[in-house]
Amino acid sequence: MPILQELSDLDPTRWPDADTIPRPLVTIGADSSVWASLSKEAIASLNRQEIDFHHHEKHQLVLSLRGVLTCEVEQGLWLVPPQSAIWVPGGMRHKIEASGAIECYVSHIDPRAAHALPSICCALAATPLLRELLIRSASLPVLYEESGAAAHLVALVLDEIATAPVGNFHLPIPADARLRKIVDMIMSHPADRGTMRTWARRIGVSERSLARLLDRETGMSFGRWRQQLHLMLAVKWLESGASVQQVAEDLGYESPGNFVTMFRKALGSSPARYMAERRQG
């Protein structure tokens, strides 16, 4: 420990309480050999895991190497594709959901050692160096020596987190009850292609009032907000094995080509190439 060895170890509810470990950095994870040893049935049992709302005293960085993570906090939803990470400040209530065959590394960082690290929840595009450092840090003993090689490794991890690029899969979640009603309905039925006028009528406000509410609470137009949600769902479903055609249908696009065009304009590559690059790291 903290390299996990058994299938039961991969249940986050069984992980040790890192808040009680007196070290500036505690990383929990599983190396590739552990995952390779799992049966298809074991991997299938990890296809969907969910941790209810909780918080840690320490900051938390969750790196996904395989599978897609979503992290929900008050007024925000983040999606973490493979080879990316989510940063959650200490004390912040959050809920993490995992889809696909998950392989991840979770680092807990003492706030006293994290002065230059983000003060808000954010997605991070993990650099190759950061990924390797986190994997290496998971092999440290629980109570590693706080000097020498271990200290240098911890310092490098913190430096790399501080300079990691911020990811782009963030969806603001409004607090206004009327807007939350729209959010809940769209998330339940993402193929609903209702116009802004349609949605305004459904919640009993004018189209202009809806536009003002969205701008005030999310900083986005209705079209931009819905596209961001569609992109996040698309990446999540594609990583879980859905075809481009199925994703296009489930998001209400008239054809797979229309969906691919939207995806390419937003993320710079086709769905197939984007997912292949993520899986390759």
Buried (B, 14 or more C-beta within 10 A) or exposed (E): EBBBEEBEBBBBEEBEEBEEBEBBBBBBBBBEEBBEEBEEEBBEBBBEBEBEEEBBBBBBBBBBBBBBBBBBBEEBBBBBBBBBBBBBBBEBEBBBBBBBBBBBBBBBBBBEBBEEBBEEBBBBBBBEBBBEBBBBBBEBEEEBEEEEEBBEBBEBBBBBBEEBEEBEBBBBBBEBEBBBBBBEBBEEEBEEEBEBEEBBBBBEBEBEEBBEBBEEBBEBEBEEBBBBBBBBBBBBBBBBEBEBEEBBBBBBBEEBEEBBEBBBEBBEEBBEEBBEEBEEE
